Amino acid sequence: MAPPEFKTARRTQESLLAPLERRALHWLAAHTPHAINSDHLTLLGLASTAMIGACYALSRWNKYTLFAGIVFLALNWLGDSLDGTLARFRNQQRPRYGFYVDHVVDTFGAAFILGGLALSGFMHPLIALGLLVAFLMFSCEVYLATYTVGNFKISYGMFSPTELRVLLAVGNLALFWRPQVHLFGSAETYRLFDVGGVCGMVGMIALLVVSATKNTIHLYREETVR
């Protein structure tokens, strides 16, 4: 049987670092040894997220693993961002395979990282779980919009996965020296990543509601029953 037709969605990437990132990825794709292909890079991205999670879990006993986590965040960016660019640069696209595998890997990666944070002592396990649920809900909306609207949004405003990795790396540095913070001048302290996790949940849920509402209205108007 012939494989089903696959219509490639429009990619929207307009984040703060997108112009610099595109130039860097194009240069890396042009200089990647031919023996390395997109599958190798995808596996690097997946393995890196597992190691990020392990670094967070181990930071409960040794905070220096937070620095190793920054290294693995950089490797995750390399594997996760370069795999598709390399395939397009070499004209070796496998759109159905690439889209499916890339986002299954993202799902496992989120579970690894947030699972590690839940074990680290730097984030309450319920906040880590809530953040994972919010991420999965938001991901479902993105994937559904990709299929039905034909627009694969990689960035929202100034933020994309690349900017989030940078924030996480900065957060690791902050955790090492100041894992507790005061809010609004209060004497009570809160875990830094608890505050960040709650902000992340609120942000993703807000984006989910706005995007879902916008796409629902768009699709309703396109397919109005007369």
N, C-alpha and C positions, 0 to 999 in steps of 0.2 A: 504494500500500500504506500502511496505517496504521502509524505508528511504533510500535515495540515498547513495551510498558508499562515504565515506569521507576518503581521504588519508592525514594523518597527515604529515605536512611539517617538515623538519629539522629545529631546532631552533639554531640560531647563536647568542651567547651572549658572547662577548669577551672584554667587556669594562674594564675600569680601576678598578672599584669597584666590578666587577662580582664575583671574588673568595670569597671575604668577604661577599657579598650579598647572595650568594648561601648558605654559612654556616649559616648565620643568618636566612634565610628563612626556611631552613631545621629544625633548632632548634625551630623556632616559630611554624611551622606546627606540630611538635611532641608535643608541649605543648599547642596547641589551644584547649580549651574546646570543647567537642563533640557537644554541643548545637549550636556552631557557625559553619556555613558551608560557602562554597565559595560564595554563593549568598549574604550572609550578608556582606562579605568582599567587593564584587563588589559594593554593595550599599554604603558602607562606602567610597570607592574610589570616587564614583560619588558625594555623598553629600559633601565630602571634597573639590572637585574642585569648587562646587557652593559656598562654604564658602570662598575659596581663592579669587574667583572673587568678592565676597561681601566685603572682607577685602580690596582689592585694591580700589574698588569703594568708600568705606568709608574713605580711607586714604586721600582723597581730603580734608576732614575736620578734621581728627584726624590721625596723622601719627603713633600713637601707634598701630593701627590695622595691621601695617606691621609685628609686632611681632606675632600677632595672626595668620597671614598668614603663618608664618614659621611652627607653630604648625600644621596647616591644611595640609601643604605640607608633613609633616612627616606622618600624618594620611592617606593622599592620597597614599604615598609610601606603607604603610602597607596594605591598601585595594587592591590597584592595583597590587602589586607584590605578595602578599601572596595567593590570591584567586586561581590562577592556581597551585601554589606549593602545597597548601592544597589538592586540588582535586587529584593531582598525588600522593601525600603521602598516601591518604586514598583509592587510586585506585577507585575514583569516577569520572573519566573523562567523560565529555560530549563535545567531540571535536567540533562538529558543533555549538552547542549552546554557548559554551564557547568562541570560536573564534568570532562569530557574536556579542554577547553581549559585550564582552570586548572592541571591537573596535568601536562599536556604543557609548559606554560610553566614550571612548577616544575622540571621535568627539565632544560630548557635553561638555566634560571637557575643551577642548581647547577653545571652544566658551565662556564658563563661565570665564576662566582665562583672555583671551585676551579682552573680553568684559569689565571685571572689570578694566583692565589696561587702556582701552580706556576712561573710565569714571574717572580715578584716577587723571588725570592731570600730571602724571609722564611719560606718553607716548602719542605721538600724535595719535589721532584716526585713521588716515590713515596708520600709521606705524603698529598699532595693527591689522588693517584689512589686510594689506599686509602680515603680519606675519601669520595670520590665513589662508589666501589663500595658502601661501607657505607650511604651515603644511599640509593642506588638499591635495594639489597636491602631496607632498612627500608621504603622507599616501597611496594615491591611487596606487603609484608605488610599495610600499612595499606590499600591499595586492595583487596586480596583480602578482608580482613576487612570492609571497607565493603560489598562485594557479598554475601558469604556470611553474615555475622553481622548486618548491618544497623546497624552502629555505626561512624561515621566519627570516629575519634579525632584531634582536632587538637592536643591537649595530652597530655603524659605527666608526671604529677606537677606540679611548678611550671613546667614549660617547655613553650613552644609556639614557633612560628616568630618571634613578636614578641620573646620573651625572648632568643632566639638572635641576633636582629638587634641588640638592645641589647648583648649580650656581644661581638659582632663590632665594634660601634662603640667600645666600651671598649678592645677589643684593638687597634684602629687607633691610638688615643691612646697606648697602651702601646708599640706598635711604634715610634712616632715618637721616644720618649725612651729606651726600654730594650728593644731587640729581642732581647737575649740574657738568659738567666736562669740562676741556679744552683739545683740541686735538692738538697735535704736537706743543705745545708751543703757540698756538694762544690765543689772548686776549678774543676772543668770546667764550661764554659758550654754551653748548649743554646739553639737558636732558640725563642723564645717560642711561635710558631705551630706549630712541630714538636711541642712538648709539648701544646699545645691540640688539635692535630689527632689525636694519638694518643689523648688522653682522649676526644675526640669519637667516634673509631672504636670504642673499647672500650665507651663508653656506648651507642652505637646498636646494636652487635652484641648487647650484653646485653639491651637492650630488645626486640630482634628475637627472641631466643631465648625470653624470658619471654612475650612476646605471642603468638608462634607456638604455644608449648606450651599456653597458656591457651585459645586459640581452637580448637586441634585437639581438646583434651579436651571443650570445649563442644559442638563440632559432632559429635564421636563420640557423646556422650551423647544429643544430639538425634536422631541418625539411627542408633541401634543396630539392627543386624539381628537379628531374633528368629526 
